[in-house]
Amino acid sequence: MDQLLQSHPCSLATTATVQIKATPTSLGGRYSQEATIVLKIRGAGGILLGHACHAWLWEAADHRALSNFSDGYSTRAGEIRNPYNLTQGTSGSSGGSAVAVAINQATIALGSETHGSLVRPASHLGLYTIKSTPGVISRHGIVAGSFYHDIPGPMARSMADVALLLNIIAGADQHDNLTWTGLGKIPYEGYEAQIAGQSALKGMKLGLPWNSNNIPRSIT
């Protein structure tokens, strides 16, 4: 995958829990080393624009609060707003990365997820993402809320771009023992080859969970 991004030029933003040399993370720490995924992206020719806002307070509140907690608040940058409706949040601590892609500040962005911080912002802003199985992507150099659950992942406007970045950042890392469990499980031909076209849906039956008690009157 070396120099892959040079043939597909793109700019990337990363959530502020990922270590970039001499750049403070969301908790204020500065590190002399960079996260493994950052080194892989640089080695493939990617251009890192910098950190996007990471809502640590949202993550803490989501774990503890029963109701009425701030959706996407950061002490460093304030509330992360949904660019399609500024009265709404982004529903996830990686909301800054999602916003950067949604408003075309970055082609692809990195986020991280304990539970929902990739998939929620992506669903609110019409993006694509994937939370991979632990061990597929190195966690080295990422400030984690939960060491055994936090997983970095790409966010983009197409699944092809998600797969492109996943090809680059996936794989074994000597600094993360869990990645050795993924050996032999990463597609040899790359993740892009696993993206199915519309023809893959032919003959497929999809089920929709239905509870008539929860259906708004306007659509019944």
Long-range contacts (C-beta under 8 A, 24 or more apart in sequence): 1-44, 1-167, 1-168, 1-190, 2-43, 2-44, 3-44, 3-45, 4-44, 4-45, 4-164, 4-167, 4-168, 5-41, 5-44, 5-45, 5-46, 5-47, 5-164, 5-168, 6-44, 6-45, 8-164, 9-45, 9-47, 10-46, 10-47, 10-107, 10-108, 10-161, 11-46, 11-47, 11-48, 11-49, 11-106, 11-107, 11-108, 12-41, 12-46, 12-47, 12-48, 12-49, 12-106, 12-107, 12-108, 12-109, 12-110, 12-165, 13-48, 13-49, 13-50, 13-51, 13-52, 13-96, 13-97, 13-100, 13-101, 13-105, 13-106, 13-109, 13-110, 14-38, 14-48, 14-50, 14-51, 14-52, 14-97, 14-109, 14-110, 15-51, 15-52, 15-54, 15-93, 15-94, 15-96, 15-97, 15-109, 15-110, 15-111, 15-112, 16-51, 16-52, 16-53, 16-54, 16-76, 16-96, 17-54, 17-112, 17-142, 17-143, 17-144, 18-51, 18-110, 18-112, 18-141, 18-142, 18-143, 18-152, 19-141, 19-142, 19-143, 20-48, 20-50, 20-51, 23-50, 23-51, 25-51, 25-143, 26-51, 26-53, 26-54, 26-56, 26-74, 26-76, 26-143, 27-56, 27-143, 29-143, 31-141, 33-141, 34-141, 35-138, 35-140, 35-141, 35-142, 35-152, 36-138, 36-140, 36-141, 36-173, 36-175, 36-176, 37-110, 37-137, 37-138, 37-141, 37-142, 37-152, 37-169, 38-141, 40-168, 40-169, 40-171, 41-165, 41-168, 41-169, 44-168, 46-168, 49-100, 49-105, 49-106, 51-96, 52-94, 52-96, 52-97, 52-99, 52-100, 52-106, 52-109, 53-77, 53-80, 53-95, 53-96, 53-99, 54-93, 54-94, 54-96, 55-80, 55-90, 55-92, 55-93, 55-95, 55-96, 56-93, 56-145, 58-89, 58-92, 58-93, 58-95, 59-93, 59-114, 59-117, 59-145, 62-116, 63-145, 82-124, 82-125, 83-125, 84-125, 88-124, 89-124, 90-120, 90-121, 90-124, 90-125, 91-116, 91-120, 91-121, 91-123, 91-124, 92-116, 92-117, 92-118, 92-119, 92-120, 92-121, 92-124, 93-117, 93-145, 94-118, 94-121, 94-155, 95-121, 97-121, 97-155, 98-122, 98-124, 98-125, 98-127, 98-155, 99-125, 101-125, 101-127, 101-155, 101-156, 101-157, 102-126, 102-127, 102-157, 107-156, 107-161, 108-154, 108-155, 108-156, 108-161, 108-162, 108-164, 108-165, 109-154, 109-155, 109-156, 110-152, 110-153, 110-154, 110-155, 110-165, 110-169, 111-152, 111-153, 111-154, 111-155, 112-142, 112-144, 112-150, 112-151, 112-152, 112-153, 113-150, 113-151, 113-153, 114-144, 114-145, 114-146, 114-149, 114-150, 115-149, 118-151, 118-153, 118-155, 121-155, 122-155, 127-155, 127-156, 127-157, 128-155, 128-156, 128-157, 128-158, 128-159, 128-161, 128-162, 129-153, 129-154, 129-155, 129-156, 129-162, 130-154, 130-162, 130-166, 132-166, 132-170, 133-182, 134-178, 135-178, 135-179, 135-180, 135-181, 135-182, 136-170, 136-179, 136-182, 136-185, 136-186, 137-166, 137-169, 137-170, 137-179, 138-169, 138-171, 138-173, 138-175, 138-176, 138-179, 139-176, 139-178, 140-173, 140-175, 140-176, 141-175, 159-195, 160-192, 160-195, 163-190, 163-191, 163-192, 163-194, 163-195, 164-192, 166-191, 167-191, 167-192
